[in-house]
Amino acid sequence: MTDKSTRKGPNLIAYHIAEGDDPIWTRIGAAWDHDDAKGLTLQLDMLPVNFTGRIVLREPKPKQEAGA
């Protein structure tokens, strides 16, 4: 996992992906490394009502610089 000292936000973002011809990615939470690097804390802000799909954890995209 990523060194926690260099990251202010979560290490991973949780998305629900609705299956279908055009998959829909919805951000549903985030995850942070434990200090001992032996696990993650997952915080879900919402859960899919109709859970047909999957949950994927991805590294956050770097924020775009102003004017870019």
N, CA, C and O atoms as a CHARMM CRD file, in Angstrom:
* protein
*
  272
    1    1 MET  N      0.83000  -1.19000   0.00000 PROA 1      0.00000
    2    1 MET  CA     0.00000   0.00000   0.00000 PROA 1      0.00000
    3    1 MET  C      0.87900   1.26100   0.00000 PROA 1      0.00000
    4    1 MET  O      2.09900   1.18600   0.14300 PROA 1      0.00000
    5    2 THR  N      0.25200   2.37000  -0.15700 PROA 2      0.00000
    6    2 THR  CA     0.94800   3.65100  -0.24200 PROA 2      0.00000
    7    2 THR  C      1.41000   4.10600   1.13200 PROA 2      0.00000
    8    2 THR  O      0.73400   3.85200   2.12900 PROA 2      0.00000
    9    3 ASP  N      2.56300   4.78000   1.19600 PROA 3      0.00000
   10    3 ASP  CA     3.06400   5.32500   2.45400 PROA 3      0.00000
   11    3 ASP  C      2.07300   6.35400   2.98300 PROA 3      0.00000
   12    3 ASP  O      1.79300   7.35700   2.32700 PROA 3      0.00000
   13    4 LYS  N      1.54700   6.09300   4.17900 PROA 4      0.00000
   14    4 LYS  CA     0.49800   6.94100   4.75600 PROA 4      0.00000
   15    4 LYS  C      0.98500   8.36700   5.02700 PROA 4      0.00000
   16    4 LYS  O      0.19200   9.30800   4.99500 PROA 4      0.00000
   17    5 SER  N      2.28000   8.52900   5.29200 PROA 5      0.00000
   18    5 SER  CA     2.79000   9.85600   5.62800 PROA 5      0.00000
   19    5 SER  C      2.75100  10.81700   4.44300 PROA 5      0.00000
   20    5 SER  O      2.79900  12.03000   4.64400 PROA 5      0.00000
   21    6 THR  N      2.66400  10.30800   3.21700 PROA 6      0.00000
   22    6 THR  CA     2.64900  11.17800   2.04800 PROA 6      0.00000
   23    6 THR  C      1.24400  11.42300   1.52700 PROA 6      0.00000
   24    6 THR  O      1.07500  12.15600   0.55200 PROA 6      0.00000
   25    7 ARG  N      0.23200  10.83300   2.14700 PROA 7      0.00000
   26    7 ARG  CA    -1.14000  10.93700   1.65300 PROA 7      0.00000
   27    7 ARG  C     -2.02600  11.49300   2.76000 PROA 7      0.00000
   28    7 ARG  O     -1.99500  10.99500   3.88500 PROA 7      0.00000
   29    8 LYS  N     -2.81900  12.52500   2.45200 PROA 8      0.00000
   30    8 LYS  CA    -3.71700  13.11800   3.43200 PROA 8      0.00000
   31    8 LYS  C     -5.09100  12.47200   3.39600 PROA 8      0.00000
   32    8 LYS  O     -5.73500  12.33000   4.43500 PROA 8      0.00000
   33    9 GLY  N     -5.54500  12.08100   2.22100 PROA 9      0.00000
   34    9 GLY  CA    -6.86700  11.48800   2.07300 PROA 9      0.00000
   35    9 GLY  C     -6.81000   9.97800   2.17300 PROA 9      0.00000
   36    9 GLY  O     -5.81300   9.41600   2.62700 PROA 9      0.00000
   37   10 PRO  N     -7.87200   9.32400   1.75200 PROA 10     0.00000
   38   10 PRO  CA    -7.91000   7.86600   1.81000 PROA 10     0.00000
   39   10 PRO  C     -6.91600   7.23400   0.82900 PROA 10     0.00000
   40   10 PRO  O     -6.52800   7.84900  -0.16400 PROA 10     0.00000
   41   11 ASN  N     -6.51600   6.00500   1.12500 PROA 11     0.00000
   42   11 ASN  CA    -5.60900   5.27900   0.24200 PROA 11     0.00000
   43   11 ASN  C     -6.33600   4.71100  -0.96400 PROA 11     0.00000
   44   11 ASN  O     -5.75900   4.59900  -2.04600 PROA 11     0.00000
   45   12 LEU  N     -7.60300   4.35100  -0.78100 PROA 12     0.00000
   46   12 LEU  CA    -8.39700   3.77500  -1.85100 PROA 12     0.00000
   47   12 LEU  C     -9.80400   4.35400  -1.82300 PROA 12     0.00000
   48   12 LEU  O    -10.30200   4.73600  -0.76400 PROA 12     0.00000
   49   13 ILE  N    -10.43900   4.41800  -2.97900 PROA 13     0.00000
   50   13 ILE  CA   -11.82300   4.86100  -3.09700 PROA 13     0.00000
   51   13 ILE  C    -12.66700   3.63600  -3.44500 PROA 13     0.00000
   52   13 ILE  O    -12.28300   2.83500  -4.29700 PROA 13     0.00000
   53   14 ALA  N    -13.81400   3.49200  -2.78500 PROA 14     0.00000
   54   14 ALA  CA   -14.71500   2.37000  -3.03400 PROA 14     0.00000
   55   14 ALA  C    -15.80100   2.80200  -4.01500 PROA 14     0.00000
   56   14 ALA  O    -16.44100   3.83700  -3.83100 PROA 14     0.00000
   57   15 TYR  N    -15.99900   1.99900  -5.05400 PROA 15     0.00000
   58   15 TYR  CA   -17.03100   2.24700  -6.05800 PROA 15     0.00000
   59   15 TYR  C    -17.92600   1.02700  -6.17700 PROA 15     0.00000
   60   15 TYR  O    -17.45400  -0.10600  -6.07700 PROA 15     0.00000
   61   16 HSD  N    -19.21200   1.25400  -6.39100 PROA 16     0.00000
   62   16 HSD  CA   -20.11200   0.18200  -6.79500 PROA 16     0.00000
   63   16 HSD  C    -20.20900   0.26600  -8.30700 PROA 16     0.00000
   64   16 HSD  O    -20.41700   1.34500  -8.86400 PROA 16     0.00000
   65   17 ILE  N    -20.05900  -0.87500  -8.97400 PROA 17     0.00000
   66   17 ILE  CA   -20.16200  -0.90900 -10.42200 PROA 17     0.00000
   67   17 ILE  C    -21.39900  -1.70300 -10.78200 PROA 17     0.00000
   68   17 ILE  O    -21.45600  -2.91300 -10.56200 PROA 17     0.00000
   69   18 ALA  N    -22.39500  -1.01900 -11.33800 PROA 18     0.00000
   70   18 ALA  CA   -23.62500  -1.66800 -11.79000 PROA 18     0.00000
   71   18 ALA  C    -23.33500  -2.33700 -13.12000 PROA 18     0.00000
   72   18 ALA  O    -22.91400  -1.68700 -14.07600 PROA 18     0.00000
   73   19 GLU  N    -23.56200  -3.63500 -13.17400 PROA 19     0.00000
   74   19 GLU  CA   -23.29600  -4.39600 -14.40000 PROA 19     0.00000
   75   19 GLU  C    -24.31600  -4.04500 -15.47000 PROA 19     0.00000
   76   19 GLU  O    -25.44100  -3.65000 -15.16300 PROA 19     0.00000
   77   20 GLY  N    -23.92800  -4.18700 -16.69400 PROA 20     0.00000
   78   20 GLY  CA   -24.81700  -3.91600 -17.81300 PROA 20     0.00000
   79   20 GLY  C    -24.02000  -3.56400 -19.04800 PROA 20     0.00000
   80   20 GLY  O    -22.79200  -3.64500 -19.05500 PROA 20     0.00000
   81   21 ASP  N    -24.73600  -3.16700 -20.10600 PROA 21     0.00000
   82   21 ASP  CA   -24.07000  -2.80100 -21.35700 PROA 21     0.00000
   83   21 ASP  C    -23.15500  -1.59900 -21.17700 PROA 21     0.00000
   84   21 ASP  O    -22.09700  -1.52100 -21.80200 PROA 21     0.00000
   85   22 ASP  N    -23.55800  -0.66200 -20.32600 PROA 22     0.00000
   86   22 ASP  CA   -22.77200   0.53700 -20.03900 PROA 22     0.00000
   87   22 ASP  C    -22.60900   0.62800 -18.52200 PROA 22     0.00000
   88   22 ASP  O    -23.41200   1.29200 -17.86700 PROA 22     0.00000
   89   23 PRO  N    -21.57600  -0.03000 -17.93700 PROA 23     0.00000
   90   23 PRO  CA   -21.43200  -0.06300 -16.47700 PROA 23     0.00000
   91   23 PRO  C    -21.40700   1.34300 -15.87800 PROA 23     0.00000
   92   23 PRO  O    -20.82000   2.26400 -16.44600 PROA 23     0.00000
   93   24 ILE  N    -22.05000   1.49000 -14.73000 PROA 24     0.00000
   94   24 ILE  CA   -22.10800   2.76800 -14.02600 PROA 24     0.00000
   95   24 ILE  C    -21.27400   2.65900 -12.75300 PROA 24     0.00000
   96   24 ILE  O    -21.51700   1.78800 -11.91700 PROA 24     0.00000
   97   25 TRP  N    -20.28700   3.55100 -12.60900 PROA 25     0.00000
   98   25 TRP  CA   -19.43400   3.58900 -11.42500 PROA 25     0.00000
   99   25 TRP  C    -19.98700   4.65700 -10.48000 PROA 25     0.00000
  100   25 TRP  O    -20.13000   5.81600 -10.86900 PROA 25     0.00000
  101   26 THR  N    -20.29600   4.27000  -9.24700 PROA 26     0.00000
  102   26 THR  CA   -20.79100   5.19500  -8.23500 PROA 26     0.00000
  103   26 THR  C    -19.87500   5.12800  -7.02000 PROA 26     0.00000
  104   26 THR  O    -19.67300   4.05400  -6.45200 PROA 26     0.00000
  105   27 ARG  N    -19.32200   6.26500  -6.61900 PROA 27     0.00000
  106   27 ARG  CA   -18.46500   6.29300  -5.42400 PROA 27     0.00000
  107   27 ARG  C    -19.33800   6.04300  -4.20500 PROA 27     0.00000
  108   27 ARG  O    -20.34600   6.72000  -4.00600 PROA 27     0.00000
  109   28 ILE  N    -18.94300   5.05700  -3.37800 PROA 28     0.00000
  110   28 ILE  CA   -19.74500   4.71700  -2.20700 PROA 28     0.00000
  111   28 ILE  C    -18.95600   4.78200  -0.90500 PROA 28     0.00000
  112   28 ILE  O    -19.52800   4.57100   0.16500 PROA 28     0.00000
  113   29 GLY  N    -17.66200   5.06800  -0.96700 PROA 29     0.00000
  114   29 GLY  CA   -16.88800   5.13900   0.26600 PROA 29     0.00000
  115   29 GLY  C    -15.40500   5.23200  -0.00500 PROA 29     0.00000
  116   29 GLY  O    -14.97500   5.58900  -1.10100 PROA 29     0.00000
  117   30 ALA  N    -14.61500   4.89700   1.03600 PROA 30     0.00000
  118   30 ALA  CA   -13.16400   4.99100   0.94300 PROA 30     0.00000
  119   30 ALA  C    -12.52700   4.02700   1.93800 PROA 30     0.00000
  120   30 ALA  O    -13.18800   3.50800   2.83700 PROA 30     0.00000
  121   31 ALA  N    -11.21300   3.80000   1.75400 PROA 31     0.00000
  122   31 ALA  CA   -10.47400   2.90400   2.64600 PROA 31     0.00000
  123   31 ALA  C     -9.12900   3.52000   2.99200 PROA 31     0.00000
  124   31 ALA  O     -8.50300   4.19700   2.17600 PROA 31     0.00000
  125   32 TRP  N     -8.69900   3.26500   4.23200 PROA 32     0.00000
  126   32 TRP  CA    -7.42200   3.76000   4.73900 PROA 32     0.00000
  127   32 TRP  C     -6.60300   2.59100   5.25100 PROA 32     0.00000
  128   32 TRP  O     -7.14500   1.64900   5.82800 PROA 32     0.00000
  129   33 ASP  N     -5.26700   2.65500   5.03600 PROA 33     0.00000
  130   33 ASP  CA    -4.36000   1.64200   5.58600 PROA 33     0.00000
  131   33 ASP  C     -4.32000   1.74300   7.10200 PROA 33     0.00000
  132   33 ASP  O     -4.45400   2.83000   7.66300 PROA 33     0.00000
  133   34 HSD  N     -4.13500   0.60600   7.76200 PROA 34     0.00000
  134   34 HSD  CA    -3.85400   0.60100   9.18900 PROA 34     0.00000
  135   34 HSD  C     -2.40800   1.03400   9.39500 PROA 34     0.00000
  136   34 HSD  O     -1.57700   0.87500   8.50200 PROA 34     0.00000
  137   35 ASP  N     -2.10700   1.58100  10.56700 PROA 35     0.00000
  138   35 ASP  CA    -0.74800   2.04500  10.85000 PROA 35     0.00000
  139   35 ASP  C      0.27700   0.91800  10.73600 PROA 35     0.00000
  140   35 ASP  O      1.42500   1.16600  10.36700 PROA 35     0.00000
  141   36 ASP  N     -0.12700  -0.33000  11.05200 PROA 36     0.00000
  142   36 ASP  CA     0.81800  -1.44600  10.97800 PROA 36     0.00000
  143   36 ASP  C      0.86800  -2.06900   9.57300 PROA 36     0.00000
  144   36 ASP  O      1.56700  -3.06100   9.36500 PROA 36     0.00000
  145   37 ALA  N      0.13300  -1.49400   8.61200 PROA 37     0.00000
  146   37 ALA  CA     0.11800  -1.94600   7.21200 PROA 37     0.00000
  147   37 ALA  C     -0.36300  -3.37900   7.04900 PROA 37     0.00000
  148   37 ALA  O     -0.01200  -4.04000   6.07100 PROA 37     0.00000
  149   38 LYS  N     -1.17100  -3.87300   8.00400 PROA 38     0.00000
  150   38 LYS  CA    -1.65600  -5.25300   7.92000 PROA 38     0.00000
  151   38 LYS  C     -3.15300  -5.31900   7.66300 PROA 38     0.00000
  152   38 LYS  O     -3.77300  -6.36400   7.86200 PROA 38     0.00000
  153   39 GLY  N     -3.73200  -4.22200   7.22800 PROA 39     0.00000
  154   39 GLY  CA    -5.15600  -4.23700   6.94200 PROA 39     0.00000
  155   39 GLY  C     -5.63900  -2.87700   6.49800 PROA 39     0.00000
  156   39 GLY  O     -4.85800  -1.93700   6.35100 PROA 39     0.00000
  157   40 LEU  N     -6.94700  -2.78600   6.28700 PROA 40     0.00000
  158   40 LEU  CA    -7.59400  -1.55900   5.84100 PROA 40     0.00000
  159   40 LEU  C     -8.82600  -1.29600   6.67900 PROA 40     0.00000
  160   40 LEU  O     -9.46100  -2.22800   7.17300 PROA 40     0.00000
  161   41 THR  N     -9.16300  -0.03400   6.84100 PROA 41     0.00000
  162   41 THR  CA   -10.45000   0.35500   7.38800 PROA 41     0.00000
  163   41 THR  C    -11.28800   0.84900   6.22400 PROA 41     0.00000
  164   41 THR  O    -10.89300   1.76900   5.50900 PROA 41     0.00000
  165   42 LEU  N    -12.45300   0.22900   6.03700 PROA 42     0.00000
  166   42 LEU  CA   -13.35300   0.57700   4.94200 PROA 42     0.00000
  167   42 LEU  C    -14.54400   1.33700   5.49800 PROA 42     0.00000
  168   42 LEU  O    -15.25300   0.84000   6.37300 PROA 42     0.00000
  169   43 GLN  N    -14.76200   2.54700   4.98900 PROA 43     0.00000
  170   43 GLN  CA   -15.91100   3.35400   5.38300 PROA 43     0.00000
  171   43 GLN  C    -16.82800   3.46200   4.18100 PROA 43     0.00000
  172   43 GLN  O    -16.45900   4.04300   3.16000 PROA 43     0.00000
  173   44 LEU  N    -18.03000   2.90100   4.30200 PROA 44     0.00000
  174   44 LEU  CA   -19.01300   2.98700   3.23100 PROA 44     0.00000
  175   44 LEU  C    -20.02200   4.06500   3.58300 PROA 44     0.00000
  176   44 LEU  O    -20.63600   4.02500   4.64900 PROA 44     0.00000
  177   45 ASP  N    -20.19400   5.02900   2.68700 PROA 45     0.00000
  178   45 ASP  CA   -21.13100   6.12700   2.89400 PROA 45     0.00000
  179   45 ASP  C    -22.52300   5.77300   2.39400 PROA 45     0.00000
  180   45 ASP  O    -23.50500   6.41800   2.76100 PROA 45     0.00000
  181   46 MET  N    -22.60500   4.74200   1.55200 PROA 46     0.00000
  182   46 MET  CA   -23.89900   4.28000   1.04700 PROA 46     0.00000
  183   46 MET  C    -23.73400   2.84300   0.59000 PROA 46     0.00000
  184   46 MET  O    -22.62400   2.38300   0.32400 PROA 46     0.00000
  185   47 LEU  N    -24.85700   2.13800   0.50400 PROA 47     0.00000
  186   47 LEU  CA   -24.87900   0.77400  -0.00900 PROA 47     0.00000
  187   47 LEU  C    -25.88500   0.70300  -1.14600 PROA 47     0.00000
  188   47 LEU  O    -26.93800   1.33900  -1.08000 PROA 47     0.00000
  189   48 PRO  N    -25.57900  -0.05700  -2.18300 PROA 48     0.00000
  190   48 PRO  CA   -26.53300  -0.19800  -3.28000 PROA 48     0.00000
  191   48 PRO  C    -27.80600  -0.88100  -2.80400 PROA 48     0.00000
  192   48 PRO  O    -27.73600  -1.85700  -2.05700 PROA 48     0.00000
  193   49 VAL  N    -28.96700  -0.38600  -3.22200 PROA 49     0.00000
  194   49 VAL  CA   -30.24600  -0.99300  -2.85600 PROA 49     0.00000
  195   49 VAL  C    -30.41000  -2.31400  -3.59700 PROA 49     0.00000
  196   49 VAL  O    -30.76900  -3.32900  -3.00000 PROA 49     0.00000
  197   50 ASN  N    -30.15000  -2.29500  -4.87500 PROA 50     0.00000
  198   50 ASN  CA   -30.24000  -3.49300  -5.69300 PROA 50     0.00000
  199   50 ASN  C    -28.81000  -3.90900  -6.01500 PROA 50     0.00000
  200   50 ASN  O    -28.21600  -3.40900  -6.97000 PROA 50     0.00000
  201   51 PHE  N    -28.26200  -4.81600  -5.22800 PROA 51     0.00000
  202   51 PHE  CA   -26.84300  -5.14100  -5.36800 PROA 51     0.00000
  203   51 PHE  C    -26.62000  -6.14900  -6.48900 PROA 51     0.00000
  204   51 PHE  O    -26.39800  -7.33500  -6.24600 PROA 51     0.00000
  205   52 THR  N    -26.68400  -5.65700  -7.70700 PROA 52     0.00000
  206   52 THR  CA   -26.29000  -6.45000  -8.86900 PROA 52     0.00000
  207   52 THR  C    -25.05800  -5.78400  -9.43200 PROA 52     0.00000
  208   52 THR  O    -25.15600  -4.79100 -10.15200 PROA 52     0.00000
  209   53 GLY  N    -23.92700  -6.31000  -9.11800 PROA 53     0.00000
  210   53 GLY  CA   -22.67600  -5.71600  -9.55300 PROA 53     0.00000
  211   53 GLY  C    -21.58300  -6.09500  -8.59200 PROA 53     0.00000
  212   53 GLY  O    -21.58100  -7.18600  -8.02200 PROA 53     0.00000
  213   54 ARG  N    -20.65400  -5.18300  -8.41700 PROA 54     0.00000
  214   54 ARG  CA   -19.51300  -5.46100  -7.54900 PROA 54     0.00000
  215   54 ARG  C    -19.00300  -4.17700  -6.92900 PROA 54     0.00000
  216   54 ARG  O    -19.32300  -3.08000  -7.38500 PROA 54     0.00000
  217   55 ILE  N    -18.20400  -4.32700  -5.88000 PROA 55     0.00000
  218   55 ILE  CA   -17.53600  -3.18800  -5.25300 PROA 55     0.00000
  219   55 ILE  C    -16.05900  -3.28700  -5.61600 PROA 55     0.00000
  220   55 ILE  O    -15.43800  -4.33900  -5.47000 PROA 55     0.00000
  221   56 VAL  N    -15.50900  -2.17300  -6.09000 PROA 56     0.00000
  222   56 VAL  CA   -14.11800  -2.10500  -6.51600 PROA 56     0.00000
  223   56 VAL  C    -13.42200  -1.02800  -5.70300 PROA 56     0.00000
  224   56 VAL  O    -13.98300   0.04400  -5.47800 PROA 56     0.00000
  225   57 LEU  N    -12.19400  -1.31000  -5.25800 PROA 57     0.00000
  226   57 LEU  CA   -11.36400  -0.32400  -4.56500 PROA 57     0.00000
  227   57 LEU  C    -10.25500   0.10700  -5.51400 PROA 57     0.00000
  228   57 LEU  O     -9.53500  -0.72600  -6.06400 PROA 57     0.00000
  229   58 ARG  N    -10.12700   1.42100  -5.70100 PROA 58     0.00000
  230   58 ARG  CA    -9.13100   1.98100  -6.61500 PROA 58     0.00000
  231   58 ARG  C     -8.37800   3.11600  -5.93400 PROA 58     0.00000
  232   58 ARG  O     -8.91700   3.79100  -5.05700 PROA 58     0.00000
  233   59 GLU  N     -7.12500   3.32200  -6.34400 PROA 59     0.00000
  234   59 GLU  CA    -6.36600   4.46000  -5.83000 PROA 59     0.00000
  235   59 GLU  C     -7.02100   5.74600  -6.31400 PROA 59     0.00000
  236   59 GLU  O     -7.49000   5.81800  -7.45000 PROA 59     0.00000
  237   60 PRO  N     -7.05400   6.77400  -5.44700 PROA 60     0.00000
  238   60 PRO  CA    -7.62600   8.05800  -5.87800 PROA 60     0.00000
  239   60 PRO  C     -6.79900   8.66300  -7.00000 PROA 60     0.00000
  240   60 PRO  O     -5.58000   8.49700  -7.05000 PROA 60     0.00000
  241   61 LYS  N     -7.47600   9.36500  -7.89800 PROA 61     0.00000
  242   61 LYS  CA    -6.77400  10.08600  -8.95500 PROA 61     0.00000
  243   61 LYS  C     -6.18200  11.35100  -8.34800 PROA 61     0.00000
  244   61 LYS  O     -6.80700  11.96800  -7.48600 PROA 61     0.00000
  245   62 PRO  N     -4.98600  11.74800  -8.78300 PROA 62     0.00000
  246   62 PRO  CA    -4.42000  13.00300  -8.28100 PROA 62     0.00000
  247   62 PRO  C     -5.30100  14.17500  -8.67900 PROA 62     0.00000
  248   62 PRO  O     -5.84200  14.20800  -9.78400 PROA 62     0.00000
  249   63 LYS  N     -5.44200  15.12900  -7.78200 PROA 63     0.00000
  250   63 LYS  CA    -6.26200  16.30100  -8.09900 PROA 63     0.00000
  251   63 LYS  C     -5.58800  17.11400  -9.18800 PROA 63     0.00000
  252   63 LYS  O     -4.37100  17.29500  -9.19200 PROA 63     0.00000
  253   64 GLN  N     -6.41000  17.60300 -10.11600 PROA 64     0.00000
  254   64 GLN  CA    -5.86200  18.40200 -11.20300 PROA 64     0.00000
  255   64 GLN  C     -5.44700  19.76300 -10.68100 PROA 64     0.00000
  256   64 GLN  O     -6.12500  20.36500  -9.84800 PROA 64     0.00000
  257   65 GLU  N     -4.31700  20.23600 -11.18900 PROA 65     0.00000
  258   65 GLU  CA    -3.85300  21.55800 -10.79200 PROA 65     0.00000
  259   65 GLU  C     -4.75300  22.61800 -11.39800 PROA 65     0.00000
  260   65 GLU  O     -5.33100  22.42300 -12.46700 PROA 65     0.00000
  261   66 ALA  N     -4.86600  23.74800 -10.70200 PROA 66     0.00000
  262   66 ALA  CA    -5.70600  24.84300 -11.18200 PROA 66     0.00000
  263   66 ALA  C     -5.24000  25.29900 -12.55700 PROA 66     0.00000
  264   66 ALA  O     -4.05100  25.51900 -12.78500 PROA 66     0.00000
  265   67 GLY  N     -6.19300  25.43600 -13.46200 PROA 67     0.00000
  266   67 GLY  CA    -5.88600  25.89600 -14.79900 PROA 67     0.00000
  267   67 GLY  C     -5.45800  24.80600 -15.76400 PROA 67     0.00000
  268   67 GLY  O     -5.19500  25.08000 -16.93500 PROA 67     0.00000
  269   68 ALA  N     -5.38600  23.56700 -15.27900 PROA 68     0.00000
  270   68 ALA  CA    -4.95000  22.47000 -16.16400 PROA 68     0.00000
  271   68 ALA  C     -6.10600  21.93800 -16.95900 PROA 68     0.00000
  272   68 ALA  O     -5.93500  21.01600 -17.75500 PROA 68     0.00000
